[in-house]
Amino acid sequence: MEVKRLSFPLNVSDLRALPPLSMALGYFDGVHRGHRQVILEAKKQADEQGLSSAVMTFDPHPSVVLGKNEKHVKSITPLAEKIKIIEGMGIDYLFVVHFTVEFANLLPQEFIDQYVIGLNVQHATAGFDFTYGRMGKGTMETIPFHSREKFTFSVIPEFTEGNEKVSSTRIRRLLKEGTVEELSHLLGRYYTTSGHVVHGDKRGRTIGFPTANIELNDEYIIPPTGVYAVRMMVSGIMHNGVCNVGYKPTFNKEAVKLSIEVHLFDFHKDIYGEDAVIEWHLFLRNEQKFSGIEELVKQIEKDKNKALEYFAAKHKLLDV
């Protein structure tokens, strides 16, 4: 997949030698099951019409630029993760448009002329609620007019799960609540965060539960403090474990930095500096402060057993 970064105004060199395209349009945070309907329809149209497949997304999040009291927005899938997922779907081109105030002020017709027709798009696909142009005045109802009959288009209807729309907003809400077990139904995969293993205070190994301290590589939405059943990929191999997100109140009375620590079951290798991907499966309990080490160890053992029961029940699904 070729990744092309676009800005406003468009550079003429960005437009050279582009093949005829079938393009999906959207922000696509999470690349969830609803988004996949849009992207796969664009790919299907590309295959049927002999076009190259493409996706257009935007960076940073529009709400950061448009002043909705958001200086920075954490993502379900930060851009690097989004690129990996879309590439895995077999798309030929990904256009990442640098979202600025100037870009946001384009009239709907200007956006279509420059960023759709101008990119040699022959077929465009978007969700029913996609908007474009200044103040979102362009909609999938106005696109027939703005297309100038230069391209055809597909509108993907609302995609629901459990009688509720599958949306990035819904996924963010569940993440902030810690309800990670419901995410796979919406994402079509488990929620993951990528990072690397860093040195911590190494206290876990002194109580029989060595942990890998994970520093995330990007601005992910982190589930709230608590203990979770997780799987973690290290050196290309998945391992079951439990993850503590929090401030370790039993040891740190005044800790201010959130830590993400993973204890992997039956794992004793030195993995400092290694890349790690955490797959979030199940919320087990809230973070607690214990009266002493003995009480803490007993609770960690309970957490481990709960997680082992969960993974045993999931075994067939996970190892297919």
HELIX and SHEET records of a PDB file:
HELIX    1   1 VAL A   12  LEU A   15  1                                   4    
HELIX    2   2 ARG A   33  GLN A   49  1                                  17    
HELIX    3   3 PRO A   62  VAL A   65  1                                   4    
HELIX    4   4 LEU A   79  GLY A   88  1                                  10    
HELIX    5   5 VAL A  101  ALA A  104  1                                   4    
HELIX    6   6 PRO A  108  TYR A  115  1                                   8    
HELIX    7   7 ILE A  117  LEU A  119  5                                   3    
HELIX    8   8 ARG A  134  GLY A  136  5                                   3    
HELIX    9   9 ILE A  143  HIS A  146  1                                   4    
HELIX   10  10 SER A  168  GLU A  177  1                                  10    
HELIX   11  11 VAL A  180  GLU A  182  5                                   3    
HELIX   12  12 LEU A  183  LEU A  187  1                                   5    
HELIX   13  13 GLY A  204  ILE A  207  5                                   4    
HELIX   14  14 ILE A  293  LEU A  318  1                                  26    
SHEET    1   A 6 GLU A   2  LEU A   6  0                                        
SHEET    2   A 6 TYR A  93  HIS A  98  1                                        
SHEET    3   A 6 SER A  52  ASP A  59  1                                        
SHEET    4   A 6 LEU A  21  LEU A  25  1                                        
SHEET    5   A 6 VAL A 121  GLY A 127  1                                        
SHEET    6   A 6 THR A 152  ILE A 156  1                                        
SHEET    1   B 2 THR A 160  GLU A 161  0                                        
SHEET    2   B 2 GLU A 164  LYS A 165 -1                                        
SHEET    1   C 7 TYR A 191  VAL A 198  0                                        
SHEET    2   C 7 ALA A 212  LEU A 216 -1                                        
SHEET    3   C 7 SER A 259  LEU A 264 -1                                        
SHEET    4   C 7 ILE A 237  GLY A 246 -1                                        
SHEET    5   C 7 GLY A 226  VAL A 234 -1                                        
SHEET    6   C 7 ASP A 275  ARG A 285 -1                                        
SHEET    7   C 7 TYR A 191  VAL A 198 -1                                        
END                                                                             
